[in-house]
Amino acid sequence: MRFWSRSVSNGMNFHIVTIFPEVCRVYTDTGILGRAQKTNKGKGAKVRGRKMTVNYYDPRDFAIGKHKKVDDKPYGGGPGMVMSAEPILKAWKKAVGRKDQKKVKTLIMSPRGKQFDQKMAKNLSKRYEHIVLISGRYEGIDTRVKKALRAEEVSVGDYVLSGGELPALTVVDAVAREIPGVLGEQDSLEDRRVTSGEVYTRPEVITYKKKQYKVPKVLLQGNHKEIEKYRSKK
């Protein structure tokens, strides 16, 4: 069996159940999320040790039979296939079965679920130490998974994707930003101050197809009060 699991006693642990762990791990091991999973031993560090971990569990590793099948035809007929309950339940048990259930939150990625937003991200980061994200495929997941685990269905938007991997990564990224120490000091400041849809950097003037595009003068004058006012309007 293939598991990627690193436990943090006092940090945040994400557990993603997916048949494509290798694909997801490329994202979570990169950039801010990748750095947050590395041990910080610096004396001046405000938050030492790992701030978070991202662990993966492939349902195929818990399936029985020669072909490790994790889907089957739906009862009652209909198109497509449905992900079987037992491999997912076994994967969940491997991830957090013995943990304090009050500190565990299980989410199923679904277009029918509750709309995920920043408020939910903040709440998840404060209330739980373990977040299990179940990524479905095909025509969905056997409903008994939701019932057995008392899981909550969550949607990242009013559209349908091929699987739950991208939504799961979205939740991880948004929640991780709320964990103390994950963002650098400058990033934290930028995350909380007023921002607008208009941002500029050097050079001050660029020419494209014989037309000049300039940076607004208010951003060049150094008057921070006026700059904040300008950004608020935008």
FENQUIWO-V188598 format. One record per residue. N is the residue number from 1. PHI is phi in degrees with one decimal (none if undefined). PSI is psi in degrees with one decimal (NA if undefined). Layout:
<<N PHI PSI> <N PHI PSI>>
This chain:
<<1 none 146.4> <2 -111.2 115.0> <3 -126.9 142.1> <4 -116.6 98.5> <5 -138.8 126.1> <6 -136.0 117.6> <7 -91.9 140.7> <8 -120.2 119.3> <9 -66.3 -39.5> <10 -119.1 15.0> <11 -112.5 -163.0> <12 -100.1 133.2> <13 -119.8 118.9> <14 -97.2 136.7> <15 -125.3 110.9> <16 -105.4 121.3> <17 -96.5 113.4> <18 -156.1 149.9> <19 -85.3 -0.6> <20 -126.7 59.3> <21 -63.2 -35.4> <22 -63.4 -37.3> <23 -66.3 -46.0> <24 -66.4 -36.5> <25 -66.2 -26.6> <26 -57.5 -39.3> <27 -77.8 -47.2> <28 -72.2 -17.4> <29 -94.9 9.8> <30 -115.9 149.3> <31 63.1 -139.4> <32 -59.3 -43.7> <33 -65.5 -38.6> <34 -64.9 -43.3> <35 -65.3 -36.5> <36 -66.3 -20.7> <37 -90.9 -3.6> <38 -92.3 146.7> <39 -72.7 127.2> <40 -103.4 112.3> <41 -106.6 6.5> <42 -63.4 139.3> <43 -65.1 -32.4> <44 -88.9 3.4> <45 -70.7 131.7> <46 -70.1 -35.4> <47 -124.9 110.0> <48 -91.0 164.6> <49 74.5 -172.1> <50 -75.7 135.6> <51 -80.7 -26.8> <52 -162.3 165.2> <53 -134.7 156.1> <54 -125.6 116.6> <55 -112.3 144.9> <56 -121.0 143.9> <57 -139.0 116.1> <58 -91.1 117.7> <59 -54.9 -27.5> <60 -63.9 -25.0> <61 -72.9 -12.6> <62 -112.8 3.7> <63 -84.5 152.2> <64 -99.9 165.3> <65 94.0 162.8> <66 -61.8 -38.7> <67 -94.8 1.4> <68 51.6 49.7> <69 -75.0 133.5> <70 -118.8 10.7> <71 -139.5 162.2> <72 -157.5 171.1> <73 -69.3 144.7> <74 -74.6 140.1> <75 -63.7 141.3> <76 88.5 -2.5> <77 82.4 -179.5> <78 121.7 166.2> <79 -77.0 159.2> <80 74.8 -172.9> <81 -123.4 159.2> <82 -119.2 137.4> <83 -69.3 131.3> <84 -70.5 150.7> <85 -75.5 -44.3> <86 -60.1 -46.0> <87 -60.5 -36.4> <88 -70.8 -41.4> <89 -64.0 -38.2> <90 -67.9 -37.8> <91 -64.6 -42.4> <92 -61.0 -43.4> <93 -63.5 -39.4> <94 -62.9 -35.9> <95 -74.4 -51.4> <96 -140.1 16.6> <97 -56.2 -31.7> <98 -105.0 3.8> <99 -78.3 162.5> <100 -64.2 111.6> <101 -64.5 -19.3> <102 -69.9 -19.3> <103 -103.2 8.0> <104 -113.7 133.1> <105 -125.0 127.3> <106 -110.1 124.5> <107 -120.4 137.0> <108 -108.4 124.4> <109 -73.8 119.0> <110 -153.9 137.6> <111 -66.7 -13.0> <112 -91.5 -3.4> <113 -81.3 179.5> <114 -65.3 140.1> <115 -66.9 120.9> <116 -75.7 134.6> <117 -145.6 -178.6> <118 -64.3 -35.2> <119 -61.6 -41.5> <120 -66.9 -39.2> <121 -60.2 -44.8> <122 -63.2 -42.5> <123 -64.0 -43.4> <124 -62.9 -40.0> <125 -67.5 -28.2> <126 -89.7 -33.0> <127 -94.2 -23.3> <128 -126.4 154.1> <129 -104.8 -20.7> <130 -132.2 125.2> <131 -121.0 118.9> <132 -98.7 125.9> <133 -116.4 113.0> <134 -98.3 118.3> <135 -100.6 113.9> <136 -84.8 168.1> <137 -145.5 177.0> <138 60.3 -131.4> <139 -91.8 6.7> <140 126.2 -169.4> <141 -114.7 140.8> <142 -47.5 124.7> <143 -58.2 -22.7> <144 -67.0 -18.6> <145 -64.2 -48.6> <146 -60.5 -43.4> <147 -68.3 -44.9> <148 -66.3 -37.7> <149 -95.8 -4.0> <150 52.9 43.9> <151 -81.9 160.5> <152 -111.2 132.4> <153 -82.5 134.5> <154 -130.9 138.0> <155 -118.2 141.6> <156 -99.5 2.6> <157 173.5 163.0> <158 -85.4 64.0> <159 -160.1 168.3> <160 -114.6 132.3> <161 -110.9 171.5> <162 -72.4 -21.0> <163 -165.2 176.6> <164 -92.0 5.5> <165 -65.7 -48.5> <166 -62.4 -45.1> <167 -59.1 -40.3> <168 -62.2 -42.9> <169 -65.4 -34.7> <170 -62.3 -45.0> <171 -63.5 -45.1> <172 -58.2 -47.4> <173 -62.4 -46.9> <174 -66.5 -41.9> <175 -70.0 -39.8> <176 -58.8 -36.6> <177 -63.7 -19.8> <178 -91.7 -4.5> <179 -83.1 126.5> <180 -54.6 130.1> <181 93.2 -14.1> <182 -69.7 -46.1> <183 -85.9 143.2> <184 -66.9 167.7> <185 -58.0 -45.6> <186 -66.9 -40.7> <187 -60.6 -39.8> <188 -62.8 -42.7> <189 -61.7 -43.9> <190 -67.0 -30.1> <191 -69.9 -24.4> <192 -108.8 -9.6> <193 -94.0 170.9> <194 -66.3 128.8> <195 -127.3 160.0> <196 -129.9 174.7> <197 -77.3 -8.2> <198 -108.4 115.5> <199 -133.3 149.8> <200 -137.7 156.5> <201 -145.4 -179.2> <202 -66.1 147.2> <203 -82.1 167.0> <204 -67.1 -32.1> <205 -131.8 131.4> <206 -122.8 149.8> <207 -116.6 125.8> <208 -135.0 121.4> <209 52.0 48.3> <210 66.8 11.1> <211 -114.9 137.8> <212 -92.8 138.8> <213 -122.6 119.4> <214 -111.3 154.7> <215 -75.3 133.8> <216 -53.5 137.7> <217 -58.4 -34.8> <218 -60.2 -28.1> <219 -80.8 -9.7> <220 -102.4 -9.1> <221 -91.8 -9.8> <222 79.1 7.8> <223 -88.5 98.0> <224 -65.4 -32.3> <225 -64.7 -44.5> <226 -68.8 -35.1> <227 -64.4 -44.8> <228 -64.5 -37.9> <229 -63.8 -42.3> <230 -62.6 -44.6> <231 -67.8 -35.5> <232 -62.7 -39.9> <233 -66.0 -32.9> <234 -79.4 NA>>
